Amino acid sequence: MTIRSILQVFHALLCPQGMGVGTKYEEEHIHQMQLIRSNIDVEEVSSASEAYNTVLRTFERFTRDDVRSYKLIHSYFDNIEKVLKYRPCHTLMRNLNERLSTIFSDPGKDEGKKIDFVKELITQQIAERDRIEKKICENAKPLLLDKKSMLVYGYSSKVTSVLRAVPVDILSETEVYVAECRGKMQFNLIDQMVYNDGLHYIKKLKECGVKKLHFIPDNSVANFMRRGLIKKVLFGANGIDQQSGDFGHTSGHLMIADLAIIYNIPLYVIADSSKIGNLEYRDYINRDIRWLPKYKGHSDDNSSINLLNPREDTVEANKITMIITENGIQFPKHNRNIAKISLYTTEFNNRDEQARSKDS
């Protein structure tokens, strides 16, 4: 059922006579429904990049000539600010909102002019996203041509985009281990699982052409690493701090990064440079979802215990082998000013080996 058909039902039940389908009255309600739907998408989507794309599409919709609603644009801006309070490491959205805040607070522009500036900014950002993705794939692709096995954790659309750029014959022979990311698992009120991040990741990886997929519980990662079955780790990032080089993502990333250090496995973070900024980290934020189903015979136990499920981790720069962006490759262990992304060179494999040898 489409948003328009849903609104038609509400219209028939609630709207005053004379407010016909297709009128400005109905169109305003459609835009309100689109705003609500977009807010839900941003709050629930697994990938920071996908959430950001949802934000851009929504702002684009509300700046079209047939809409041009300053009220909707500003309302959506306010809602993104609320989202950032419990998803603080999403520097990509924070950077955008800071630029929008400058536009909205300019006393020298009327509402019409502000909409024009917002529209121009969003159009530029959408065009830039396509260029960024292509360049990231170009920079990361050489790392994935060796057919060595890898572990992925916490769904990242940037990681899947990079894998999609790898030749099919190579990708089909590369083993990919996908950890479940247990903290993001969700159950409905009748205890049916409605979301599993690892399975969502596997679905996207299959679409990329990955054939050799292994789905593993989080508590088995060390087992596979110790046995030498995982040769590299690929992460996306919600945000990267421009001063320290630390990056933020879903809780569990720190655990896997620590294991990669123990077993001397390279860890690559793939992200666009727009995610570099002032990383805000609040380790006390709990993931407010139904992640623990009821246990037969113990129906009252859940209500009597404190369920803790941290939303985010920050991984220190000295645990990261490389950060790969559209601007190049950075070795954060040796240059902590991450804002100055070094130029990509074809010698990065040798540099990485030298760096790891030096550390050991």
HUFEN-V504363 format. One record per run of one state. SS is the DSSP state (H for helix, E for strand, C for the rest). FROM is the first residue (numbers start at 0). LEN is the number of residues. If there is no record, write none. Layout:
<<SS & FROM & LEN> <SS & FROM & LEN>>
This chain:
<<C & 0 & 2> <H & 2 & 12> <C & 14 & 9> <H & 23 & 21> <C & 44 & 3> <H & 47 & 15> <C & 62 & 7> <H & 69 & 17> <C & 86 & 4> <H & 90 & 14> <C & 104 & 6> <H & 110 & 34> <C & 144 & 5> <E & 149 & 3> <C & 152 & 4> <H & 156 & 8> <C & 164 & 3> <H & 167 & 4> <C & 171 & 3> <E & 174 & 5> <C & 179 & 2> <H & 181 & 3> <C & 184 & 1> <E & 185 & 2> <C & 187 & 5> <E & 192 & 3> <C & 195 & 1> <H & 196 & 12> <C & 208 & 3> <E & 211 & 5> <C & 216 & 1> <H & 217 & 9> <C & 226 & 5> <E & 231 & 4> <C & 235 & 3> <E & 238 & 3> <C & 241 & 5> <E & 246 & 4> <C & 250 & 2> <H & 252 & 10> <C & 262 & 3> <E & 265 & 5> <C & 270 & 2> <H & 272 & 3> <E & 275 & 2> <C & 277 & 8> <E & 285 & 1> <C & 286 & 15> <H & 301 & 3> <C & 304 & 5> <E & 309 & 1> <C & 310 & 1> <E & 311 & 4> <C & 315 & 1> <H & 316 & 3> <C & 319 & 2> <E & 321 & 4> <C & 325 & 2> <E & 327 & 3> <C & 330 & 17> <H & 347 & 12> <C & 359 & 1>>
